[in-house]
Amino acid sequence: MLAAFTTTAGAQVSVKLGVLNDRSGQFVDLAGDGSVIAAEMAVDDFKAASKGIKVEVVSGDHQNKADVGAAVVRKWFDQDNVDVVLDVPVSSVALAVNQIAREKNKIQINSGAGAAELTGTQCTPNTIQFTYDTYALANGTATALAKAGGDSWFFITADYAFGHSLERDVTAFVEKAGGRVVGGVKHPLATADFSSYLLTAQNSKAKVVALANGGGDTINAIKQAAEFGIAQGGQNLAGMLIFISDVHALGLKAAQGLVLTSPFYWDLNDGTRAFARRFAERRGGRMPTMIHAGVYAGVLHYLKAVEALKGKDTAAVLAWMKSNPTDDPLFGKGHIRPNGRKIHDMYLFRVKRPEESKGSWDYYERLATIPAEQAFRPVGETGCALERRPAATARTQP
C-alpha cells in the first residue's frame, strides 16, 4: 500500500519521508494511517513550502515482518529517493531498518518500536528513537506497582525483540524494588487464544500478571483475563505497553484501573488538545496515540534542521538535530542524546472508572510526572558505543 502527500510551492530543498508501519494488522489503530496523518500535519504546521522545502510523504505496510519491512525500505532508499523512514512499530522490523539506514546513509526517526536496543547495544548514528522505549515503560509502571505491594510477578510475553526487551527491563525494576519474578510464558505475535497462558499465570499465584506485549495481543489478553477472573482472584493485571487506542477498544469497564506509562496524552494541556482535535477531524474522531505524537514531533524537528542548514545532508542534519533542543506542543522541551535517544518527560497514568469519565476519550488520570533525565536509561549504561565517542559517524552525502 502506498500513499503520497506533497507540498511544492517555491521549493529549494526536496525531501521525501517514508512512513513504514502496520497498515492491515493488529497495530493499525495505534499507528497505521494515523502516522501518515501526523506526518502530513507536521509538514502543514511547519509551513514547509513557504520556507522553500518541498516535502513528499509516502507510506508502506511492513505487515509486521522484518523481511517485508527491509525490502520496502531498500526499495525506498535505492529507487525512490526516500530520505527518512518514520514510525516503524514492531522492534524486529525497526532493528532491521536500523542497519539498512546506516548502510545506505539515511535516517530513521522511530516512534513506534520500543526495544531499548535501538539506542543501546544496536545503536547507530542514523537512528533516533523519538517517543518511548522499554526502559522508560518499565521505569514508570513496574516501579509504581512494585512499590504498591506487587512483589511477585509472572510474565506473559510476546516472543520477539520488543517483548524480550520489555520483560528484561521490567524484571530489573521489579528486583530493584525488592520484588521477584516467579515465572513466565512466551506467545507468538497475533495470538488469538490466551487461555493456556492465563491459566499458567493464575496457577503461579503471582501478585502481578504482567503483559509484555502490545496492540491486539494486549487487548485480547486483557479481555480474556476478565473471563478467567484474574482480578477477582486477587491478582493485578499489568499492561506494560498500553495505548489509548487499546483502552478505547476495551472500554472503560474492562480497562479501568490499569496503570500505564506514556509521554503523551491528548488531554494533557492546551497544546496536546489543539493537536488532538485537528487530528481527530482527519481520522474519524479517533484521538492520537503517543506513536502519532512522536511522528508529528519528529518530523517537525527534522524539518527545523533542513531549514537551518538549507539542505538535507545526512550527517549535517543528524548533528543539528542532536545539537539543538527539541521543542514542540506535544512533548514540550527535550533533547536528543548522542546515541539517538530522545529525552522528554514521561507520565504515569491510571485508566479512569466509567463513572469518572466526563465524555468520549476522557480515559486517563495523571498520577505522576517522571522528569526527562530520570525517565530513560542513564548515559553510560545503554551499551551504545556512540556515548563513548565525541562525534557521530554518519557519512556526509556525496
C-alpha positions in Angstrom: 0.0 0.0 0.0 1.4 3.4 -0.9 0.0 6.8 -0.2 1.6 10.2 -1.1 1.3 13.8 0.1 3.2 16.6 -1.5 3.8 20.3 -0.9 5.6 22.1 -3.6 5.4 26.0 -3.7 8.8 27.7 -4.2 10.8 24.6 -3.2 14.6 24.9 -2.9 15.2 21.7 -1.0 13.3 18.5 -1.7 12.9 15.8 0.9 10.9 12.5 0.9 9.6 11.0 4.1 8.5 7.3 4.2 6.0 6.2 6.9 6.5 2.5 7.4 4.1 0.6 9.7 1.3 -1.9 10.0 -1.5 -0.9 7.6 -3.6 -4.0 7.9 -2.9 -5.9 11.1 -3.2 -5.7 14.9 -1.2 -2.4 15.1 -3.2 -0.5 12.6 -5.1 1.6 15.2 -2.1 2.6 17.3 -0.1 3.6 14.2 -1.4 2.9 10.7 -2.8 5.7 8.6 -2.7 7.9 11.8 1.0 8.2 11.5 0.7 9.4 7.9 -1.8 12.0 9.0 0.6 13.1 11.8 3.4 13.5 9.3 1.3 15.5 6.9 0.1 17.7 9.8 3.7 18.4 10.8 4.5 19.4 7.2 1.5 21.7 7.1 2.1 23.3 10.5 5.8 23.9 9.7 4.7 25.7 6.5 7.4 23.8 4.7 6.5 25.1 1.2 6.7 28.7 2.3 10.2 28.1 3.7 11.5 26.6 0.4 11.2 23.0 1.4 9.4 20.5 -0.9 8.1 17.6 1.1 6.7 14.3 -0.1 5.2 11.8 2.3 4.9 8.2 1.1 3.7 5.2 3.2 4.2 1.4 3.2 2.9 -1.7 5.0 5.6 -3.9 6.6 3.0 -6.5 7.6 4.8 -6.8 11.0 7.5 -8.8 9.2 11.2 -7.8 9.3 11.9 -9.2 5.8 9.0 -7.3 4.3 9.9 -4.1 6.0 13.5 -4.4 5.0 12.5 -5.0 1.3 10.3 -1.9 1.4 13.0 0.3 2.9 15.7 -0.9 0.5 13.5 0.0 -2.4 12.7 3.3 -0.9 16.4 4.1 -0.4 17.7 2.6 -3.6 15.0 3.5 -6.1 12.6 6.0 -4.6 15.0 8.6 -3.1 13.4 8.4 0.4 15.5 10.4 2.9 13.8 9.5 6.2 11.9 6.5 7.4 9.3 7.2 10.1 7.3 5.3 12.7 8.3 1.6 12.3 6.4 -0.2 15.1 7.5 -3.8 15.8 11.0 -3.9 17.1 12.3 -6.6 14.9 11.4 -4.5 11.8 12.9 -1.4 13.4 16.1 -3.2 14.1 16.4 -4.3 10.5 15.7 -0.8 9.3 18.3 0.4 11.8 21.1 -1.4 9.9 19.8 -0.5 6.4 19.6 3.2 7.3 23.2 3.1 8.4 24.3 1.1 5.3 22.5 3.5 2.9 23.4 6.6 4.9 19.8 7.6 5.5 17.8 8.5 8.6 15.3 6.5 10.8 13.2 8.6 13.2 11.5 5.8 15.1 8.3 6.4 17.0 6.7 3.0 17.1 9.2 0.5 18.3 10.0 0.0 21.9 13.2 -2.1 22.1 15.8 -0.1 24.0 18.5 -1.9 21.9 17.7 0.6 19.1 19.7 3.3 21.0 21.5 0.7 23.2 23.6 -2.2 22.1 22.5 -1.9 18.4 22.6 1.9 18.2 23.8 3.6 15.0 24.4 7.3 14.2 21.5 7.2 11.8 18.6 6.2 14.1 16.7 8.4 16.5 14.3 6.8 18.9 11.8 9.6 19.5 8.9 8.5 21.7 9.4 5.7 24.2 11.3 2.5 25.0 11.1 -0.5 27.2 13.3 1.0 29.9 11.0 4.1 30.2 7.9 1.9 30.3 9.3 -0.4 33.0 10.7 2.5 35.0 7.3 4.1 35.3 4.8 1.2 35.6 6.8 -1.6 37.2 8.3 0.7 39.8 4.9 2.0 40.8 3.3 -1.4 41.0 6.2 -3.0 42.9 6.2 -0.2 45.4 2.4 -0.6 45.9 2.9 -4.2 47.1 3.4 -6.1 43.8 6.4 -8.1 45.0 5.8 -11.3 42.9 5.5 -11.2 39.1 4.5 -13.5 36.2 5.1 -12.5 32.6 3.0 -13.2 29.5 5.5 -12.0 26.9 5.4 -11.5 23.1 8.1 -13.8 21.6 10.0 -11.2 19.6 12.5 -8.4 20.3 10.2 -5.9 21.9 8.7 -8.4 24.3 12.0 -9.8 25.4 13.4 -6.3 25.9 10.4 -5.2 27.9 10.4 -8.3 30.2 14.2 -7.8 30.8 13.7 -4.1 31.8 10.6 -4.7 33.9 12.4 -7.5 35.7 15.3 -5.2 36.6 12.9 -2.6 38.2 10.9 -5.3 40.0 14.1 -6.7 41.6 15.4 -3.2 42.3 12.2 -2.6 44.3 12.6 -5.8 46.2 10.3 -8.0 44.2 10.9 -11.2 42.3 9.7 -12.9 39.1 8.2 -16.3 39.8 7.7 -17.4 36.1 6.6 -16.5 32.6 5.5 -17.8 29.2 6.1 -16.6 25.7 3.5 -16.3 23.0 3.7 -15.6 19.2 2.7 -12.3 17.7 -1.0 -12.0 16.9 -2.2 -14.7 19.4 -6.0 -15.1 19.5 -6.3 -17.5 22.4 -4.5 -16.7 25.7 -6.3 -19.3 27.8 -3.4 -21.6 28.4 -1.1 -18.6 29.2 -3.6 -17.1 31.6 -4.2 -20.4 33.3 -0.5 -20.8 33.9 -0.3 -17.3 35.3 -3.3 -17.9 37.5 -1.7 -21.0 38.9 1.6 -19.2 39.6 -0.2 -17.2 42.4 1.9 -14.1 41.4 0.5 -10.9 42.7 1.1 -9.2 39.3 0.5 -10.7 35.9 2.5 -8.6 33.5 1.6 -8.4 29.8 4.8 -7.7 27.9 3.1 -7.3 24.6 1.2 -4.7 22.6 -1.7 -3.8 20.3 -4.2 -6.6 19.6 -2.3 -9.1 21.8 -2.7 -6.8 24.8 -6.4 -6.2 24.1 -7.1 -10.0 23.7 -5.2 -10.9 26.8 -7.0 -8.3 28.9 -10.4 -9.3 27.6 -9.7 -13.0 28.3 -8.1 -12.2 31.7 -11.5 -10.8 32.7 -13.2 -14.1 31.7 -10.7 -16.0 33.8 -11.3 -13.8 36.8 -7.7 -12.8 37.2 -8.5 -9.6 39.1 -11.3 -11.2 41.0 -8.9 -13.8 42.2 -6.7 -11.2 43.8 -4.0 -10.8 41.0 -3.2 -7.5 39.5 -3.1 -7.3 35.7 -0.4 -5.0 34.4 -0.3 -4.0 30.7 3.2 -2.8 30.3 2.5 -1.1 27.0 -1.0 0.4 26.8 -2.1 2.8 24.1 -5.3 5.0 24.3 -6.5 3.0 21.2 -6.3 -0.1 23.4 -8.4 1.5 26.1 -10.9 2.7 23.5 -11.2 -0.8 22.1 -11.6 -2.4 25.5 -13.9 0.2 27.0 -13.5 1.6 30.5 -15.4 -1.2 32.2 -12.7 -3.7 31.1 -9.7 -1.3 31.2 -10.5 0.7 34.4 -7.7 0.8 37.0 -4.9 -0.1 34.6 -1.7 1.8 35.3 0.4 2.8 32.4 3.4 5.0 31.3 3.3 7.3 28.3 5.0 10.6 27.2 1.7 11.8 25.7 -2.0 12.1 26.4 -4.3 14.1 24.2 -5.9 15.9 27.1 -2.7 16.8 28.9 -2.5 20.5 28.1 -3.7 23.2 25.6 -1.1 22.2 23.0 -2.0 18.5 23.1 -5.7 19.2 23.0 -5.4 21.5 20.0 -3.4 19.0 18.0 -5.6 16.1 19.0 -8.8 17.8 17.9 -7.4 18.6 14.5 -6.0 15.0 14.2 -9.4 13.5 15.2 -11.1 15.6 12.5 -8.9 13.8 9.9 -9.2 10.3 11.4 -12.8 9.8 12.0 -13.0 11.1 15.6 -10.2 8.9 16.9 -7.7 10.6 19.2 -3.9 10.3 18.6 -1.7 7.8 20.3 1.8 8.5 21.6 3.1 7.0 18.4 1.2 9.5 16.3 2.5 12.3 18.5 6.1 11.1 18.1 5.8 11.0 14.3 4.5 14.6 14.3 7.2 15.9 16.7 9.9 14.0 14.9 9.0 15.5 11.5 8.9 19.0 13.0 12.4 18.6 14.4 13.8 17.2 11.2 12.3 20.0 9.1 13.8 22.6 11.5 17.2 21.0 10.7 16.6 21.1 7.0 15.5 24.8 7.2 18.5 25.8 9.3 21.0 24.0 7.1 19.3 24.8 3.8 20.0 21.2 2.9 19.4 17.6 3.8 22.9 16.2 4.1 22.5 13.2 6.5 25.5 13.8 8.8 24.8 17.5 9.0 21.0 17.0 9.7 21.7 14.4 12.4 24.3 16.6 14.0 21.9 19.6 14.1 19.1 17.5 15.5 21.3 16.2 18.3 22.9 19.6 19.0 19.7 21.6 19.2 17.0 21.2 21.8 13.6 19.8 20.8 10.5 22.0 21.5 7.1 21.2 20.3 3.5 21.4 21.5 3.1 17.7 22.2 6.2 16.7 24.3 7.4 20.2 25.3 11.2 20.7 25.7 13.7 17.9 25.3 16.9 16.9 23.5 18.4 14.0 21.6 21.4 12.2 23.1 24.4 11.1 21.0 23.1 7.6 20.9 19.8 8.8 19.3 17.6 8.5 22.4 15.2 11.5 22.5 14.7 12.7 26.1 11.5 14.2 27.5 9.2 13.8 30.5 7.1 10.6 30.9 3.9 10.3 32.8 2.3 7.7 35.0 -1.5 7.4 34.3 -4.4 5.4 35.7 -7.3 4.5 33.5 -10.5 6.0 34.9 -13.5 4.2 36.1 -16.6 4.6 33.8 -18.3 6.9 36.3 -15.2 9.2 36.4 -15.1 9.8 32.7 -16.7 13.1 31.5 -17.1 12.1 27.9 -15.7 10.4 24.8 -11.9 9.6 25.1 -11.7 11.0 28.6 -9.8 8.0 29.8 -6.7 8.9 31.9 -5.9 10.4 35.3 -2.3 11.5 35.7 -0.7 10.1 38.8 2.9 11.3 38.4 5.4 13.1 36.2 8.7 11.3 35.6 11.3 14.0 34.8 13.1 13.5 31.5 16.5 12.7 32.9 15.0 10.2 35.3 12.7 8.5 32.8 15.3 7.0 30.4 18.3 4.8 30.9 21.2 6.8 32.3 24.0 7.9 30.0 26.8 5.3 30.2 24.5 2.4 30.9 23.0 1.9 27.5 25.8 -0.2 25.9 25.9 2.2 22.9 29.4 3.0 21.7 28.3 6.4 20.5 28.1 7.6 24.1 31.9 7.0 24.3 32.8 8.9 21.2 32.6 12.7 20.8 31.1 12.7 17.3 28.7 10.6 15.3 29.9 8.7 12.3 27.1 9.2 9.8 28.6 9.9 6.4 28.3 13.2 4.5 26.3 12.5 1.4 28.3 12.8 -1.9 
